[in-house]
Amino acid sequence: MEKATKLPQKRFFRQRAHVNIFNDMPLEYPLNPDLMDWSGLYPSYFRKHDSLENDLNLVHDHSSSDIKSKITNTLDSNESGISKKKILLDQDNGKEAVNNVQMDISHDIDYTRVEFADIGCGYGGLLVALAPLFPNTLMLGMEIRTKLVDYLQKRIEALRLIQDKINENKQNSLESFNTEEEKLTEKSTDDILDADFQKIQETGETKKLVAGRYKNIGVMRMNAMKYLPNFFRKGQLSKVFFLFPDPHFKKRKHKARIISETLLAEYAYITKVGGILYTVTDVEDLHIWMKSHLDRHPLFDYIPNEEIENDPVVHCVYNSTEEGRKVTRNKGQKFLACYRRIEDSA
């Protein structure tokens, strides 16, 4: 008998909440968004190109003593839009520079791109909840804590396998009946599924076939405060989420808060005009901090709560994350602030 696919258990992936985001970490990131290979995260949407060598395409965040003075990599791929690219690494300061870039982008190809980004995605509750609501939209979670990334990767893999199994069973069941009177009902389809599948009910996970089958979500371990422009083009994202971020209560730690004057410039760069930035927290002091910084920024315009309530994602923003559900259980208060990216008036 085929062994049922089971979801990972959170108790095996617990990790302390605080990570020093200023520390050097062994992270991999592309030199620029055009060099990012998304096939590992979204295999149903992207094909891995044999000519793309990831060891040269991605650079490691390490000291300059570990970086070779010069690496040249020639790429030839019409679909990726890259004809030739020469990568030079600066040995003096350990930073990367791209030289002699020659792009050949076909205008008749509409590239599939990530449009939603959940910064500090935790256990992935928001991604899992939004996946069936926007089945044709690619969503990426960025998380710096290793164990949480491992958990969410396993969770996504398990959800996809479960959905594939449900789809396979449903197709096999439908094919086993030949007459119009014997068409399989939804209830009887559920009856033939493995019992484990029927237990998956929480936070968007379901025993029924869902649109997109969770193939449109992915997660990576990344320090979003350093490398967002390496992954996203100008104006690429339509929704950016900052849900229950670390409040960093001590004043000397405020520089580590995810919303700051400097970082808002990057968020404005990667968010398209008309896109929305969502923040929610149960810490009123942090809410006031984030709102005051966003109110002062010329490229973000506050959306009144009575207007944003019609947004279908707001319910998920409030309730889909583990932290959000914990606040609800404790009868705490949640502070929401949403901002629309506007045109530069200058």
N, C-alpha and C positions, 0 to 999 in steps of 0.2 A: 504494500500500500504506500502511495506517495506521501512523503512527510509534509505536513502543512507548514506554510511559511508563517512565522510569528514575528510580531513587532519587538524591537529591543525594549528592555526595561530601564527606566530612568535611574533606578537605584544603583545600577552598575556604572553610571556615567556622571556621578555627582562631582562637582569641582567648585572650589572657593570662588566667590563672586568677583573678587578684585584681581586684576592683572595689570602690571605696570606697562602701560602702552608705550612708554618711552624707551623701554629696553630693546636691544637688538634681538631679533628672533629669526630663526631659519625659515623665512617665508619665500615663496616663489611668486613672481609677478612678471607680466609682460613689459617690454620696454614701452609699448604704447598699445592702445586698444586694437589696432589692426593686426597685431601679432598674437592676440589671445586665441588659444585653441579651446573652444567651448565644447568640443565633442565628448569629453569625459563627463561633463555635467549634464549635457542634453543630447544623448546619443540618438534620439528620435528626430532631432532637428539639425544636427551637424554631422558631417562625415569627416573622419580623421584623414588628413592628407598624408600619404606616404612620404612626400618630399619635405614635410614640416618636422624638423628635429627639435623636440621640446627642450633638449638639454641646452640648445643654443637660443631657442626662442624665449625661454624663461630665464631670468637671472635670479641669483640667490642674493638675499640681503645679508651680506657678510663683510668682513673687513677687506681693505684694499690689498692686503698681503696675499689673499686667496684668489685675487682676480688676475687673470692673464692680461697682458698688456693689449692684446689685440685678438679678436675673434671675428672671422668673416664667415657669414652664412648666406648662401644664395638660395632664395626661395622662388619657385616657379609654380604658381597656382592661380588659374583664372578665377575659380570660385571664391577664393579667399580675397581676391582683389589685389594680391601682392605679386609683382613681377620680379623685382630684385630689391634686396635690402642688405645693406652692409652695416654690421653692428660693430661699433668700436667701444671698447671699455677703457675709461680713463684710469690709468694706474696710479696717478698722483693722489686723487681724492676718493677713489673707490666708487665714484658715481658713473652712471652709464650715459653715453651719448650716442645718438643715432646720426649717421652721416651718409651722404650719397643715397638718399631715399628716392626711389623711383616707383610711383604708384601707378597701377593700371586697373582702375575700377570700371567694371562694365555697368553702364547705366540701366541696362534692361534687367538686371538682377536686383530684386528687392530683398536685401539681407534681413534675415531674422535676427533680432537683437533683444537683449534683456531690457525690459521696460520698467520692472518693479525691483527695488532694492530694499531689503530689510537689514538695516545696519545694527549689529548686535542682536542677531536673530534668536539667540538662546536655543531652546529645544525645538524651534521651528513651528510653533503653533499657528502663527499668522500665515506662513507659507502654505501649510496643509489646509487651512481653512479657505484661503483665497484661490487655491489651485483649481477647484471645480467651478468657481464663480467666473474665472477668466481663463478658460482652458486653452486659448490660443495665445496667451501672453506669457512670455518667459519671465520668471521671477528668480532672483538670487538672494540668498541669505549670506551675510558676512558675519563671522564670529571669530573672536580671538582665542577663546578657550578650547583647547584641543579635545577634551573629552566630550564637550557638547557638539563639536563638529563631527566627531566619530559617531555619536548617537544619532544625529540628524541624517548623516549619510546612510547609516544602516536603516533608519526609519523610512527614508525615501525609497531605498532599494526594496525593502519589504513591502511597502505600499504598492509599488509598481508590479512586483511579482504577484501579489494578491489580486490586484486588478486584472492582470493578464490571465490568471487562473479563473477568475470569475467570468471573464469574457470568453475564455476557451470552453468552460462548462456550459455557459449560456448558448454558445454557438452549437456545441455538440447536442445539447438538448433540443434546440430548435430543429436541427437536421434530422433528429430521430422520429419526427412526426411528419407525415406526408399529407394529411387531410386538413382542410380548413377547420373542422370541428375539433381537432386534436392539438391546436396551437397551444404552446406552453404559456401559462399565465406567469406573472411576476412572482406570485407566491410560490408556485410549484418549482420555479427556477431556484428560488432561495432554498428550498427543501433539499435539493441535490448537492448544495455546496457543503464543503467541509465545515464542521461545527465551529472551528476556530475562526473562520471568516465571519461568522455571524456575531462574534463578540466585539468586532471592531466598530465601535459606535461613536467614540468621542471626537470632539474637535475637528470635524470635517471628515474623519475616517469612517467609512461605512461598509456594510456588507454588500451594498449594491454597486453596480457599475457607475462610475462618475465620469463626467466629461473631462477629457484630457488625461485621465488615469494617472495623474501625478507625474507625468513625464515632462511637465513644463516648470518644475521647480528644482533648484540645486543649491548647494551650500559649499563654501570654501573657508578655510582658515585664513584670515587676513586682518591686518591692522588697517581699518578703513580710514583712520586719521592720517595715514601716510600715503596710501597708494590708490585712492579712488580714481584719479585721472588716468592711471595706467590701465584701467579696465573699461572705462566708459567714455564715449566721445562727447563732445559738446552737445548739449541739448538732447541726450539720448533717453533719459529716464522720464517717465510720466508720473511715477509715484515713488517717494522715498519715505521710509518709516524709521522713526526713532521711538521705540516703545519701551517704557520703563527703563531708561538708561541709568547707569551708575550715577548716583547723586554727588559723590565726592564731597561730603559735607564740610571737611576742613577747608578753610580759605586757601591755604597753600596748595591744595589739590584742585582748586577750581580750573586751573589751566588744563586739566585732564578731562574736563567735561566735553561731551560729544558735540555740543552746540557752543560755538564761540565765533567771534568776529572773523577770525582768519578762516576757519573751516566753512563758515557760511558762504564765503566766496567760492570755495570748491563745490559746495552743494548747488549753488546757483549756476555754476558752469556746466555741471552734468545733467541738470534738470531742464527740460524743455519749457518754453513759454506756455503757460496754461497748466503745467504739471503741478502736483500738490505735494507738499512736505507735511507729514503728520508727526505730531509729538503727543505723547501721553505719559503721565507719571502720577504716582500717588504721593509725591513729595511737593508740597505747595511752594517751598522755597526754590526748588529746581524749576518748577513750572514758571514762576515769575522770572527767573534767570533766563530761561530759554525764550520766553515770550518777549522780554525786553530786548534781547539781542536781535530777534527776528523783526520786531517792530521797527528797529533802527535801520535795518538793512534795506537799501533802496530797490532791491530786486524781488522782495517777497511782500505780498499783500495779505493781511489777515482775513480769514474767512469766518464770518460770524457763525456761532454754533447752530443757530436756527437754519442757516443755509447748508452747512455741512452735514446736518442730520439726514439729509436725503441721499447722501453718498452711501452706496451699498457696502463699502468696506468699513465704515465707522463701527458697526456692531462687532466686526472681527477685531478691529483695533482695540476696542474696549475689553473684549472677553476671550479672545482665542489663545492668548499667551498664558504660559504657566503663572507668570507674575500677576497678570490681570485677574486670573481666576482666584489666586491666593488673596488678592485685595478684596475681591467680592466675598469670599468666605469669611474674611475678617471684618466685613462690613466697613471697609475703608472707602475713602473718596478718591475718585480719579479725575485728573485735570487734563483736559484735551485742548490742544491748540493746533490749528491747521492753517497753512499759508500757501497761497498760489504764486507760482513764479510768474513775474510780469516782465514786460519789455523794459529795456534800459532806456530811460528818458533822455539820456545824454546824447 
